[in-house]
Amino acid sequence: MRRAHRDSDPGTDVALYVHWPYCARICPYCDFNVVRDRGRAEEQAGLVRALLTDMEAQAALTGPRRLASIFFGGGTPSLMAPDAVGAVIARATALFEPRGPIEITLEANPTDAEANRFAALADAGVNRLSMGVQALDDAALAFLGRNHSADEARRAVAVAGRAFGRLSIDLIYARPGQTPQGWAAELTEALDMGFEHVSPYQLTIEPATAFGRAVARHAWTPPDEDLSAALYETTQAVLEGAGFEAYEVSNHARGVAARSSHNLHVWRGGDYLGVGPGAHGRLTLVGVRTATVAHRGIGDYVAGVGAGAPWSEREAQSVRDAAEEKVLLGLRTVEGVEGDVFAALGLSPEADPLAGLIADGFLSQRGQRVVATRRGRPVLDGVLRALLV
């Protein structure tokens, strides 16, 4: 299978994010815009039509652009009919000329039912699968509310490896009762499956989720700060030892070619269309960087697209807002942020707070760029607060 072209131009190219909000089950830690996938065939057909119409309308606004990448997220887009996935890809590549063989990613859960769709999704044009395995322990999967077993995950990975040239795995750590030794063994098993890209996420407790409510009533307690730090360090050590680079705080790739070109395009400040309920986008319209948010409800989104008003929010970003966003995203990556972006915020490596963060070893200068150091990455939220608040 052909490798995707890696060198999109964030200044001229546009990427596409497609939000498919349906899930077979709502996970207790999830705070994304999702709904149960039951008895919704007619609604889903209407949503697919709205996605195509929305892309056309946004293409008319942006004018001719080259297409950098496509990413189907959610929700669970592997529940999407393969012919619908193919229709979205075909429309996108007709509206925007692809920059060579582009990366087309789709998120999937490793259930037996979804694995049966993998070959058809590959035939539809998907060339990279991001698998939400989350854990390789049945007790942990039950705690996380997942609808697959560890054995199902192993089977699905084998099927995916035959269908797709590029595979990524999502894993969740800092679960209650987890030890660094157990996490190292689980992570090593995942790597032995042959993934070229790993996204390990520390379990985050959001107040509006089932986990948030459970923790609030003291039903269970997340790992403390010291254990969480030990699990983070274990993550870095195991992945580095296996030849993976943390090219972004929560994304590790075995070599530059294995990095997600879609995510890099976004982190570099490139334009991207967001289509689907609640999808966010960033577009340069009449020379102005513009943040968009689609209507969150499925019915509201479909109706809004039909009325020529798919967005619940459309805000022209000031120079400062755009620069702050580039700092927030760019410092998460090994590429860091250009010095002129900091200058737009009135920040200089010769003056505090930037100078202090560099002197204390949380940030460093590499030529004209500023990057987060190994010391700064685990406390990046605090570093960003010091810079931007």
C-alpha positions as CSV (number, residue, x, y, z in Angstrom):
1,M,0.0,0.0,0.0
2,R,1.3,3.5,-0.8
3,R,2.5,5.7,1.9
4,A,0.7,9.0,2.4
5,H,2.5,12.2,1.3
6,R,4.0,13.8,4.5
7,D,4.7,17.4,3.5
8,S,1.5,19.4,3.5
9,D,1.8,23.1,3.6
10,P,-0.2,24.5,6.6
11,G,-0.3,27.9,4.9
12,T,-2.1,26.8,1.7
13,D,-3.5,23.3,2.2
14,V,-6.7,22.3,3.9
15,A,-7.4,19.1,5.8
16,L,-10.8,17.6,6.5
17,Y,-12.2,16.3,9.8
18,V,-15.4,14.3,9.7
19,H,-17.3,13.7,13.0
20,W,-19.4,10.6,13.1
21,P,-21.2,10.8,16.4
22,Y,-22.6,7.3,16.8
23,C,-21.3,4.7,19.3
24,A,-22.5,1.2,20.1
25,R,-21.9,2.1,23.8
26,I,-21.1,5.3,25.6
27,C,-17.9,4.9,27.6
28,P,-18.0,6.3,31.2
29,Y,-14.9,8.5,30.6
30,C,-16.1,10.0,27.3
31,D,-17.1,13.7,27.1
32,F,-17.2,13.8,23.3
33,N,-20.4,14.6,21.3
34,V,-21.7,11.0,20.9
35,V,-25.1,9.2,20.8
36,R,-26.1,5.5,20.9
37,D,-26.1,3.8,17.6
38,R,-29.6,2.2,17.7
39,G,-32.4,2.3,15.2
40,R,-31.0,5.4,13.5
41,A,-30.6,4.3,9.8
42,E,-32.8,7.0,8.4
43,E,-31.1,9.7,10.5
44,Q,-27.7,8.4,9.5
45,A,-28.5,8.5,5.8
46,G,-29.6,12.1,6.3
47,L,-26.4,12.9,8.1
48,V,-24.3,11.6,5.3
49,R,-26.1,13.8,2.8
50,A,-25.6,16.8,5.1
51,L,-21.8,16.0,5.4
52,L,-21.5,16.1,1.6
53,T,-23.5,19.3,1.3
54,D,-21.5,20.9,4.1
55,M,-18.2,20.1,2.4
56,E,-19.4,21.7,-0.8
57,A,-20.5,24.9,0.9
58,Q,-17.2,25.2,2.8
59,A,-15.3,24.6,-0.4
60,A,-17.1,27.5,-2.0
61,L,-16.0,29.7,0.9
62,T,-12.4,28.7,0.9
63,G,-11.8,28.6,-2.9
64,P,-9.3,26.3,-4.6
65,R,-7.1,24.6,-2.0
66,R,-5.1,21.4,-2.0
67,L,-6.2,18.6,0.3
68,A,-3.7,17.6,3.0
69,S,-5.5,14.7,4.7
70,I,-8.8,13.3,5.8
71,F,-9.7,12.1,9.4
72,F,-12.9,10.3,10.4
73,G,-13.3,10.7,14.1
74,G,-16.2,10.4,16.6
75,G,-17.9,8.6,18.0
76,T,-17.1,5.4,16.2
77,P,-16.7,6.0,12.5
78,S,-16.0,2.3,11.8
79,L,-19.8,1.9,12.4
80,M,-20.3,4.1,9.3
81,A,-21.3,2.2,6.2
82,P,-18.3,1.8,4.0
83,D,-20.1,3.2,0.9
84,A,-20.8,6.3,2.9
85,V,-17.1,6.6,3.9
86,G,-16.3,6.2,0.2
87,A,-18.8,8.9,-0.8
88,V,-17.2,11.4,1.6
89,I,-13.7,10.6,0.4
90,A,-14.8,10.9,-3.3
91,R,-16.5,14.2,-2.7
92,A,-13.6,15.7,-0.7
93,T,-11.0,14.7,-3.3
94,A,-13.3,16.1,-6.1
95,L,-13.7,19.5,-4.2
96,F,-10.0,19.8,-3.3
97,E,-7.1,18.4,-5.3
98,P,-5.2,16.0,-3.1
99,R,-1.5,16.8,-2.4
100,G,-0.3,13.4,-3.7
101,P,-1.4,10.2,-2.0
102,I,-2.8,11.6,1.2
103,E,-3.3,10.1,4.6
104,I,-6.9,9.0,5.2
105,T,-7.5,7.9,8.8
106,L,-10.5,6.3,10.4
107,E,-11.0,5.6,14.1
108,A,-12.2,2.1,15.0
109,N,-13.0,0.0,18.0
110,P,-11.6,-3.6,17.9
111,T,-14.9,-5.5,18.1
112,D,-15.4,-8.6,15.9
113,A,-18.4,-6.8,14.2
114,E,-16.3,-3.8,13.2
115,A,-13.4,-5.9,12.1
116,N,-15.7,-7.5,9.5
117,R,-15.9,-4.0,7.9
118,F,-12.2,-3.4,7.7
119,A,-11.6,-4.7,4.2
120,A,-14.5,-2.8,2.9
121,L,-13.3,0.4,4.6
122,A,-9.9,0.0,3.0
123,D,-11.5,-0.5,-0.4
124,A,-13.5,2.7,0.2
125,G,-10.1,4.6,0.4
126,V,-9.1,4.5,4.1
127,N,-5.4,3.8,4.4
128,R,-4.7,4.3,8.1
129,L,-6.7,2.8,11.0
130,S,-6.6,4.3,14.5
131,M,-7.7,1.6,16.9
132,G,-9.3,2.4,20.3
133,V,-8.0,-0.7,22.0
134,Q,-7.6,1.2,25.3
135,A,-6.5,-1.8,27.4
136,L,-5.4,-5.5,26.9
137,D,-6.8,-6.6,30.2
138,D,-10.4,-7.8,30.4
139,A,-11.0,-6.4,33.9
140,A,-9.7,-3.0,32.8
141,L,-11.8,-3.1,29.7
142,A,-14.9,-3.8,31.8
143,F,-14.0,-0.9,34.1
144,L,-13.6,1.4,31.1
145,G,-17.0,0.4,29.8
146,R,-15.6,-1.1,26.5
147,N,-17.7,-3.5,24.4
148,H,-14.8,-5.7,23.4
149,S,-12.5,-8.2,25.2
150,A,-8.8,-8.4,25.0
151,D,-9.0,-11.4,22.7
152,E,-11.4,-9.5,20.4
153,A,-8.8,-6.7,20.2
154,R,-6.0,-9.2,19.3
155,R,-8.2,-10.7,16.5
156,A,-9.2,-7.2,15.2
157,V,-5.5,-6.1,15.1
158,A,-4.7,-9.2,13.0
159,V,-7.5,-8.4,10.6
160,A,-6.6,-4.7,10.4
161,G,-2.9,-5.6,9.7
162,R,-4.1,-7.4,6.5
163,A,-6.3,-4.6,5.4
164,F,-4.3,-1.4,6.1
165,G,-0.7,-0.4,5.6
166,R,-0.7,1.9,8.6
167,L,-2.0,1.2,12.1
168,S,-2.2,3.3,15.3
169,I,-3.4,2.2,18.7
170,D,-4.9,4.3,21.5
171,L,-4.3,3.1,25.1
172,I,-5.5,4.5,28.4
173,Y,-3.3,4.4,31.5
174,A,-3.4,5.7,35.1
175,R,-6.3,3.4,35.8
176,P,-7.2,2.6,39.4
177,G,-5.0,-0.2,40.8
178,Q,-2.5,0.0,37.8
179,T,1.2,-0.4,38.6
180,P,4.1,0.7,36.6
181,Q,5.2,-2.9,36.2
182,G,1.8,-4.0,34.9
183,W,1.5,-1.1,32.6
184,A,5.0,-1.7,31.1
185,A,4.0,-5.3,30.4
186,E,0.7,-4.3,28.8
187,L,2.3,-1.6,26.7
188,T,5.0,-4.0,25.6
189,E,2.4,-6.5,24.5
190,A,0.6,-3.8,22.4
191,L,3.9,-3.0,20.7
192,D,4.5,-6.6,19.9
193,M,1.4,-6.5,17.7
194,G,3.2,-4.4,15.2
195,F,1.8,-0.9,15.6
196,E,3.9,2.0,14.1
197,H,2.1,4.7,16.1
198,V,0.9,4.7,19.7
199,S,-1.3,7.3,21.5
200,P,-1.2,6.6,25.2
201,Y,-3.6,8.8,27.1
202,Q,-3.6,9.3,30.9
203,L,-7.2,8.7,32.2
204,T,-8.8,12.1,32.6
205,I,-11.8,12.6,34.8
206,E,-14.3,15.0,33.3
207,P,-17.0,16.2,35.7
208,A,-19.9,15.7,33.3
209,T,-19.1,12.0,32.6
210,A,-20.1,8.9,34.5
211,F,-16.6,8.6,35.8
212,G,-16.7,12.2,36.9
213,R,-19.9,11.6,38.9
214,A,-18.5,8.3,40.4
215,V,-15.3,10.0,41.6
216,A,-17.3,12.9,43.0
217,R,-19.3,10.5,45.2
218,H,-16.1,8.7,46.2
219,A,-17.0,5.4,44.4
220,W,-13.4,5.1,43.4
221,T,-10.2,7.2,43.4
222,P,-7.8,7.9,40.5
223,P,-4.1,7.3,41.1
224,D,-2.3,10.0,43.0
225,E,0.1,12.5,41.5
226,D,3.2,10.4,42.3
227,L,1.8,7.2,40.8
228,S,0.5,9.1,37.8
229,A,4.0,10.5,37.2
230,A,5.6,7.1,37.6
231,L,3.2,5.7,35.0
232,Y,4.0,8.6,32.6
233,E,7.7,7.9,33.0
234,T,7.1,4.2,32.4
235,T,5.3,5.1,29.2
236,Q,8.2,7.2,27.9
237,A,10.8,4.6,28.9
238,V,9.0,1.6,27.2
239,L,8.2,3.5,24.0
240,E,11.7,5.0,23.7
241,G,13.2,1.6,24.3
242,A,11.2,0.2,21.4
243,G,12.3,3.0,19.0
244,F,9.3,5.3,19.3
245,E,9.7,9.1,19.5
246,A,7.2,11.2,21.4
247,Y,6.7,13.7,18.5
248,E,3.7,15.1,20.5
249,V,2.9,14.9,24.2
250,S,0.5,12.0,23.7
251,N,1.6,10.6,20.3
252,H,4.6,8.4,19.7
253,A,5.8,7.2,16.3
254,R,8.4,4.6,15.1
255,G,10.1,6.9,12.7
256,V,9.1,10.2,11.0
257,A,7.1,8.4,8.3
258,A,4.8,6.9,11.0
259,R,3.7,10.3,12.3
260,S,0.1,11.3,11.7
261,S,0.3,13.9,8.9
262,H,-3.3,15.0,9.6
263,N,-2.5,15.8,13.2
264,L,0.7,17.5,12.3
265,H,-1.1,19.7,9.9
266,V,-3.5,20.8,12.6
267,W,-0.8,21.3,15.2
268,R,1.2,23.4,12.8
269,G,-1.7,25.8,12.5
270,G,-3.0,24.6,9.2
271,D,-6.6,25.2,7.9
272,Y,-9.1,22.3,8.3
273,L,-12.7,21.9,7.6
274,G,-14.8,20.4,10.4
275,V,-18.0,18.7,9.2
276,G,-20.5,16.8,11.3
277,P,-22.3,17.5,14.5
278,G,-20.2,19.6,16.9
279,A,-17.2,19.5,14.6
280,H,-14.6,22.3,15.1
281,G,-12.8,23.8,12.1
282,R,-10.2,26.5,11.4
283,L,-10.4,28.3,8.0
284,T,-8.8,31.3,6.5
285,L,-11.7,33.2,5.0
286,V,-11.0,36.5,3.1
287,G,-7.5,36.5,4.7
288,V,-8.9,36.1,8.3
289,R,-8.3,33.0,10.4
290,T,-11.7,31.9,11.5
291,A,-12.8,29.4,14.1
292,T,-16.0,27.4,13.4
293,V,-18.1,25.1,15.5
294,A,-20.9,23.1,13.9
295,H,-24.3,22.7,15.6
296,R,-23.9,20.0,18.2
297,G,-27.3,18.2,17.9
298,I,-27.6,15.9,14.9
299,G,-31.0,17.3,13.9
300,D,-29.8,20.8,14.4
301,Y,-26.8,20.2,12.3
302,V,-28.7,18.6,9.4
303,A,-31.3,21.4,9.5
304,G,-28.5,24.0,9.7
305,V,-26.7,22.6,6.7
306,G,-30.0,22.6,4.8
307,A,-30.6,26.2,5.7
308,G,-27.0,27.2,4.7
309,A,-26.0,27.8,8.4
310,P,-24.2,24.7,9.7
311,W,-22.2,26.5,12.3
312,S,-23.4,27.5,15.8
313,E,-20.3,29.6,16.1
314,R,-18.1,31.4,13.6
315,E,-15.5,33.7,15.1
316,A,-12.8,35.7,13.4
317,Q,-9.6,35.2,15.4
318,S,-7.5,38.2,16.3
319,V,-3.8,38.1,15.6
320,R,-3.3,37.4,19.3
321,D,-5.9,34.6,19.5
322,A,-4.3,32.9,16.5
323,A,-0.8,33.2,18.0
324,E,-2.0,31.8,21.4
325,E,-3.5,28.8,19.6
326,K,-0.3,28.2,17.8
327,V,1.6,28.2,21.1
328,L,-0.9,25.9,22.8
329,L,-0.7,23.4,20.0
330,G,2.9,23.8,18.8
331,L,4.6,23.4,22.2
332,R,3.0,20.0,22.4
333,T,5.2,18.8,19.5
334,V,8.9,18.3,19.1
335,E,8.8,20.9,16.4
336,G,7.9,23.7,18.9
337,V,6.9,27.2,17.9
338,E,8.5,29.8,15.7
339,G,9.9,32.9,17.5
340,D,7.8,35.3,15.5
341,V,4.6,33.7,17.0
342,F,5.9,34.6,20.5
343,A,6.7,38.1,19.3
344,A,3.1,38.5,18.3
345,L,2.2,37.9,21.9
346,G,4.8,40.4,23.2
347,L,7.0,37.5,24.4
348,S,10.8,37.4,24.0
349,P,13.4,34.8,24.9
350,E,15.3,37.7,26.5
351,A,12.5,38.6,28.9
352,D,10.3,36.8,31.5
353,P,8.2,34.8,31.5
354,L,9.7,33.1,28.4
355,A,13.3,33.7,29.5
356,G,12.6,32.3,33.0
357,L,11.1,29.1,31.6
358,I,14.1,28.7,29.3
359,A,16.5,29.3,32.2
360,D,14.7,26.8,34.4
361,G,14.9,24.1,31.7
362,F,11.2,23.8,30.9
363,L,11.7,25.3,27.4
364,S,14.7,25.6,25.1
365,Q,15.7,27.5,22.0
366,R,16.6,25.5,18.8
367,G,17.5,28.1,16.2
368,Q,14.5,30.3,15.6
369,R,12.1,27.9,17.4
370,V,11.2,27.4,21.1
371,V,10.4,23.8,22.2
372,A,9.3,22.1,25.4
373,T,12.1,20.0,27.0
374,R,11.8,16.6,28.6
375,R,11.4,18.4,31.9
376,G,8.8,20.7,30.6
377,R,6.5,18.2,28.8
378,P,5.1,16.5,31.9
379,V,4.1,20.0,33.3
380,L,3.2,21.6,30.0
381,D,-0.2,22.9,31.3
382,G,1.6,24.9,33.9
383,V,4.2,26.1,31.4
384,L,1.4,27.4,29.1
385,R,-0.3,29.1,32.0
386,A,2.9,30.9,32.9
387,L,3.3,32.0,29.2
388,L,-0.3,33.0,28.3
389,V,-2.2,33.9,31.4
